[in-house]
């Protein structure tokens, strides 16, 4: 191995069987979608037929399941990162998940828990008043924050009113 090869990291491209085994472990470790697997295979320079064959094998052996992925993704992003429905849907579409699977995954969000999370985030943000900031600026900053988190505008407005009425 030359000094140049030692300095740069050139990934070893696995054979078809090695790739199959690696992908099985990779998919068993965490839920993956077909797009993520295809992207990984593309970085390994597999041609279309080989990628299709490997993905078909993973689907047939239940290593990849789009609905299961959508449910796990929605659950994790809502409960851990406190993302709203809009942001979750957007990210699932970027991963090329079908509308059917997205709708099925979104059922993982309990409406009461969603509202309580939104209220908690709103209350926390409204309590972070900066010096020289008036109530309109604070409201606008809170709305931008919650909108960036993916919450629906009408729910954001309602949550701000609810928290302000409590105070």
N, C-alpha and C positions, 0 to 999 in steps of 0.2 A: 504494500500500500504506500503510495507516494505521500509526501508532506501535504501536497494540495488536497488529496482525498481525505487526509486526516483532519484538515482544517474545516472543510465543508462537509455538511451532513447530506449524504446521498442515500435516500431511503432504499432499502432492498425491496424489490418488487417480488411479492410472493407468487408461487406457482398457483395453478387453479385449485388444487387440493388444499394447499396451505391457506389460500384465501378463504376457501369454504370453511375450514376449521376456525380460522381467526374471526370470521364474520359470525359464526355460530356463538362463539364465546362473547363477542362484542355485543350481539343482540340479546344474549341471555343476561348479561350484566345489567343492562338498562334498556327500557323500551326505545326502539328506533323505528323510524318511518322509512319507507321505500326510497324517498328522496335522499336521505342521509346515507343510506347504504350505497345508492347509485353514485353519489358524490365521492364516497370513499373509493369505490371501485374505479372511478374515473381517474382519481389521483394515482392509482396503481397501474394505470394505462391498460386496463382491460378493454377489449373491443365490445361493441354493442351486444353481440350474440352471447359472449361469455358473461357479461353483466346480467343480461336477461336470464340466462340459465341459473346463475347463482341466486338472483333475487327470487326466481320461481321456486328454487329449492327451499329458500328461507321462508317463503310464504306457505308452501306446502307442508313444511314441518313446524309451522306456527311460531317461528322465531320472529317474524314480522306480522303484525296485525294492525291495520290502520285504525280501526275503532278502538282497540285497546290502547294504542299510542295516544289517540286524541283524548281519551278519558284520563290517562295518566298525566298528560301534558296540562290539560285544563285544571285538574285537581292540584297539581304541583304549583303551577304559576299563580293560581288564585290563593291557595292556602299559605304558601311560603313567601311569594313575592308580592302578594296582594294586588295582582293585576286585575283590571276590569275586563268586561266581556269584549269590548272593542279591540283592545290590544291582543288579547288571547286569540281572537278570530283572525286578526291580521297576521300573527305569527304562524298560525296553522295553515293559512293560505299560502304563505311564503314557503312552507314545507310541502306544498301541493297536496294537502289533505282534502278529500272530497267534502262537499257541502253536507252530505248525509252524515259522514263521520264527525264533522264539526258540530252539527246539531246534536248528535248523540253524546258527544263529549261535553257539550255545554250543559247537559242535564246534570252533570256532576256538581254544579254550583247550586247550592240551596239558596233560594231568594231571600230568606230571613238572614242567613249568614252573610250574604252579599251586602245587604242593607246595613247590617251591624258593622261590617268591615269598613264600608264607605263612611259611616258616621264616625267611627274611631279615627280614620285617616283625616277626615275633615276637622274634627275637634283638635287633633294634634297639630295640624297645619295652622288653624286659626289661632292657636295659643302661641305661635312663634312670631309674635308681632315685633318688627324691627323698629329701631328708633327713627322717628320722623315719618313713619308710615301711617297713613290714615286708613280708616276702615274700608274704603273703596279699593285702595291698593292691596290691602291684605286679602280682601275677597277675590280680587282679580288674580293675585298670586296663587291663592288656594285653588281657584278654578283651573288655572293653567296646569298646576301640579296634578290635580285629579284627572284632568283631561289627558295628560301625558301618561298617566297610569292606565288609561283605557276605560274610564267610567263614562257613562252616558251623560250628556249635558243636562237633561231635565232632572236626572237623579242628583247631579252635583248641586244644582240650584236648590233643590228640595232639601238636601242634606245641610247646606249652609244655613238655610232658613231655620231648620229644626235645631241646629246647634245654637244659633243666635237667639232663638226663642227660649232655650233652656237657661241662657245666661242672664 
